[in-house]
Amino acid sequence: MSGVMLCFQTMHMTDVVSVDCGEAPIENVALALELLKDVDVSAYSIPNHESKIFKDECMFCYTSPYHPGGLYICLKTFTAFCEHHMREMAERRGRNVFLQLKSKKTRDETEEPREKIKRLAIGIDEGFCNEKCNGLFENGGRRRILSCDFSSVGNSYSHQSAVLSSYWRCLRPYCNNHKCGETRITSIYEPLERTAQALGASNAWDGEMKQVTKHVNLKQIDNPPVLPMSGWKCDVETCDLSENLWLNLTDGAIRCGRSQIIGDGVRSRGNNHMKMYYEEKHFPLVVKLGTIEESGVADVYSYDEDDAVANPNLEKHLAHFGLKMKEMKKSEKSTVELELDMNQKWEWARCQEDGENLETVFGPLHTGIVNIGSSCYINSVIQALLSIPDYVNILGKNAPVIMNDIDPCEMNESIPGQMAKLFSSLANGNFSKPPPNNEYNGVKPTQFRKVVGKGHIEFSTCRQQDAEEYLRHLIDKISTHVPIAYGDANAALRFKQQIKVRLVDESSGHVRYTEKEEFVLALPIPKTSLIPVDQEALRFSVPLTHCISAAFSEESIEGFTSPITGETRGARSCISMATFPDYLMIQVQRFQMGDDYQVKKMDVDVIVEDVIDLTPFRGIGVQPGEQLLPQENTEVDEKIVCELTSMGFTRNAAVKAVLNTKGQDLGGATEWIMRMMDDPTLNDPLPSQMASMNNEEVSGEEVEQLVMFGFTPHQVLQKSTKSNIVIFFQAKYALKKEKDVNAAAEWLFNNGHSVPEESIQPVIDTPKEYRDGSGKYELVSFISHMGSSPHSGHYVCHALRSNRWILFNDEKVAVSKNPPKQLAYLYLYKRITEL
C-alpha cells in the first residue's frame, strides 16, 4: 500500500523526535500537541489559503518525497528539505519544527503494447517515450492522511490544536481518502515537472504541426481530367516512376517528387518533376498520392508557402478530379515518416549507439538529467560544462557557500542558487547510485530551466532549442548573476578574438585591429573541401582542419568606404586568436541558410582529430610599417535618435539602433528596430546606463511611499566576502527615471513590465580574466544533434571521464563503445599544457 506518512518533528541539536499523525491519529496527535506546547510560537507559522508550501523537492538538492526519508517541510517558512539539509537548517538558522512528507511509487503490472512511433518528438503521445517513466505511478492522488477530530484531544491544547487543524485543512485536498468539499488550495504547488512535461508536449515540434494553407479556397481549372483511384504514373514521357507521385490540385497534373535520403547511402526514387512543373505553371498546392487517408490526413505541400501545410478542403479538391477520399487507402510513407526512418536507422542510432550493449556507470560526474520536455539541449550543454573544472569547483563544490548566502524562500527564483543546486547534485554522485540503490537516480532541473530561461523569447518556452545558442545564454547568465566573489567560472572558456581589416585600396594600405570577447569558435563547412563518402556521392565528409583554415581565412567586405580616401572599394578582413583559453568550444556550422531562406542541416561527416594545433592562427598585432585606420566613432547621432523617439520608440531602443547601424540613416535605424521588436531587452538601458543608475542614490523615504502604493521594493541581497549589495528594483528603478514620487508611481503602472529582472547585479567594471597558453588542444567532450533542424530532434553529449568516453543521453549514462565524433555539432577541447 503506497501513501504519505506525515510526521511532526522537533529538532534539539542532533536528536529527532517523530510523531506519526497517520496510523494512530488520536494518540499521536495528542503527543504532537504536547511537543508543540513546549515550542515557542514564533518557531512556526499557521498556513492559510495564500501560503506557498514547497513540497516537490528539497530547496538545496533534488531529493523528493519519494526518496528514502522523504522531505521535511519547515513549519516557519513552508520550505522543504531532505534530512541532511534539514539538520543544516536547524543548526544554521534555528528552525526546529518540521513536517515530514513521504510517498512511494508503485509499478503498473499490466503491460500495454507499445504503439508505433509516428511523431518526431520525445515524451509525447506517439513519439519517442521516456522509458524510465513507463509503468510508474506518482501517487499524488493516493496520498493518505487518516481523518481525526482535533477538538477531541482536549481544551488544554486549543492553540496547538488550531495549528494542527490548519495543516490538516491545507494538506487534505491532496488526499483521495475523503470527499472534502473544501476549495483546493491553489497556492500549494503542483509538482513542477508535471506542468513542464505537459507544456513540453503541447509546444514540442513533432513534424505534424502544420499551418492551414492560404489556398483553402484554391481556384481549380474547369473541365478537369477524371483520374483513376490507383495505378498512377508520372505524366512526363521520359519518366516511368509509379511511386513518390504528387498531384497538382489546380489542374490534376501528376508528377514525381524529389529524391530524398532515407537511410545510410539510400535515396528514394524521384526526378523532381513536380517542382519543375510548379516553376513552369506556378500552380502551388500539391498532395502526395499514396499518403491520403480516408480521415483526410495526407502530405500536402504549398510551393509558394514553402512548407508542408494542412488543407481542410482536401476532400473537395480531390473530388474535383473524381477521387473519392473516403475510399482511399494509404500505401506510401509520408515525408515525416521517411525522416523518422532515416533518423532511427542512421543518425539517431549512431549518436545514441543503439544496438550496443553499453555498460551503465554511476558516481560523481556520472549523474543523468531527466528530460522534462524537449530539454535535451539543456542536459547536453550542462554535461559538457562538467568537463571543465572551473564550473565543477565554483558552482558545484562551492555550492554550500553560494546557497548559504541565499534565503531558502528565494532559492526557487535565484539563478545562482539553482545553478549551485544543479551543478553540485550532478558532481557529488548522490543521485547516481549503483544497483540496488538506483531507484532514485537522475535529477529533474525544472526550476533551473525556468529561472535561467525567464524573460527570454525562446528559452522561456518548453520547445526544443539550439544548443549553441543556449550555451551562450547560460554563460551570459553566469556572468551577470553569479557574484565574482565566488569565482569566475567562465574564465576557462573566455578568449579574445582579434579582427584585422585591411583596405583593398592600394593607395592607402591602412589597417585596423579590433578585439572582441568570445566563448565559441564558429567554423564554417567549406563546400570546396567536401569529400564523397560513397560512389554515389549521397553523403560527404570534410576534415576539421579544413573547417579551421576556412574560419581564419580572409573574406571580402563589400561596400566598405575608406575613411582615408573616401572611396568605396571594399576591404578584406580575417580573424585570429589573441588568446588561447584553457578550454575551447568549437561549433561546426551544420545549420545553414538555403537559397529558399530556410535553415537546413548539412549531413556531413566531420573527420575529427583528437589533438589539434591552432598555434599558426595566433594574432600577432600591428606589424612594422602598417598604418592604422582611425577608430570607429561610437558617438550617436542625436538627430536620428530624436527622430526615432518622435516615432514612438524608446530612447534606449533608438540609441541601440543608431549604434548597430553605424549611424547610417533614419531608414536603416528604423529597419533595425523593426527586426528587433521581439527582443525582450530592446528597451533595456545600455550597460553604461545601468552602471550609473545602480550607483545613483535615491531617497529611502520616497521608496517607502511607492511601497505604500502597492509596489514592492524587491530587495535583493547579494552577499560576498567584501561587501553587501542591496538593490531596490521596482521602486528605486522608477524613482531614477521620474524624480517625483507621483510621476514614478504612474510610470510603474504603465511600464512595470519593463523593469529589469530582480536578481540582476549592478554593472561593475571588473577586469575580465583571459587565460592564455599553448595553442594545442585535445578533445574532451562533444554534443551531437539528431534531426533536420536545431529546433527539433534530439541532443546527446559524449564526455571523456577517467580516460573513458561516456554517453550522456538524458538520464541514461553509459560507457561509449563507438563515440560518433564525426556527427557532432559542438566540440570541447582542452588545452594541452606543455612541460
Secondary structure, DSSP 8 states (H G I E B T S, - for coil): -----EEEEEEETTEEEEEESSSSHHHHHHHHHHHHHTS-GGG-----TT-----SS-SSS---TTSTT-EEEETTT--EE-HHHHHHHHHHH---EEEEE---EEE-----------SS-BSSTTSB--GGGTTEEEGGGGB------GGGG-GGGHHHHHHHHHHHHHHGGGBSSS---S---TTS---HHHHHHHHHHHHS--S---EE-TTTT----SS-----SS----SSTT----SSEEEETTT--EEE----EEETTEE-----HHHHHHHHH---EEEETT---TTS---EEETTTTEEEE-TTHHHHHHTTT--GGG----S--HHHHHHHHIIIIIHHHHHTTTS---B--STT---B---SS-HHHHHHHHHHTTSHHHIIIIIITHHHHHHTS-GGGGGG-HHHHHHHHHHHHHS-TT---TTS-TT-SB--HHHHHHHHTT-TTTTSSS---HHHHHHHHHHHHHHHS-GGG--GGGGT-EEEEEEEEES-TTT-EEEEEEEEESEEEE---GGG-EESSTT--SEEEEHHHHHHHHTS-EEETT-B-TTT--B--EEEEEEES---SEEEEEE--EEE-TTS-EEE--EEEE--SEEE-GGGB---S-TT-EE---------HHHHHHHHHTT--HHHHHHHHHHTTT--HHHHHHHHHHTTT-TTTTS--HHHHHHHHHS---HHHHHHHHHTT-----EEEE-SS-EEEE--HHHHHHHH-SSHHHHHHHHHHHGGGS--TT---------------SEEEEEEEEEEESSSTTSSEEEEEEEETTEEEEEETTEEEE-SS--GGGEEEEEEEE----
